[in-house]
Amino acid sequence: MKLSISQSLLKDWDDYSKGLGCGLWFKARHIDKIKTKPTPAMLKGLRFEYLCTGALLRDGSIPPELLTKTGNISKTDNQKVEKQAERFKEAIEFYGVEILETSKIIEWECDDYKRKGVLDILAKIHKMPEFKENPNVYMKPFEAIIDIKSTGLLDNKFEQFGWALENLPFRNKLTEQPVDYKSIYRENGIKDIPFYWFVHSNTNDIDSRIIEARVGDARIDEQIFKVKSAVKAIESELFLEFKAHPTVKRCFNCPLFKNCKEKITVPKVNIVEIY
């Protein structure tokens, strides 16, 4: 079996190898490819992306309107994402963004494994200012990757998924995306392609941010090496068998909970040595 290496697989493998994720769930999701329902947070992002670009779910259906915890349509949340989608469209018009393709699959393959990524948007940008000092002078039109984000942590400085600019270079789970996509382009012989996040708040209908992720050559080389190392480690784990890393919270939130023999519902006893 040839492994298919994606950005989400690399994130989950990193968690599992540090004991922060369960090997049984990793295998079910990435090796056995079981199908699971999107979480409410994922649905919120998918609904927003649909309103921005018309992107459908994998089964070809339209992402549903956002619901309250009681299962009713949330008028407030839907109004927020609709307004933010309008702001996204206003921004791409301002910068002359021509959408070439949505949900574009990029791939690279060798004898041992293949790599895959799905771009929200492959675009051609016509009105990107060349200099901040003179915004009326534009760069030559160029192709770029655009990724659309909806978040409640736009200015958060402390959490791992916080988007505060000063800490963003250290948020590996966020920055792995442009690194991974650029490294796939590199494997295909394309030295670089610009990458932009269009990040919109889901807690209000005003705040948004556009961020260009510039990735150094050494970081891209590091990502390619990381992928090769992960492939070897995963193949070894498949031979030795993946290990469960159960916690009460992890198990209760796991799609495998009902039939999993390794699940726990009572916390384990933890030992802390105090000298």
Summary of the structure (lengths in Angstrom):
residues: 275
radius of gyration: 20.6
end to end distance: 50.1
largest distance: 65.4
contacts: 732
relative contact order: 0.14
helix: 39%
strand: 22%
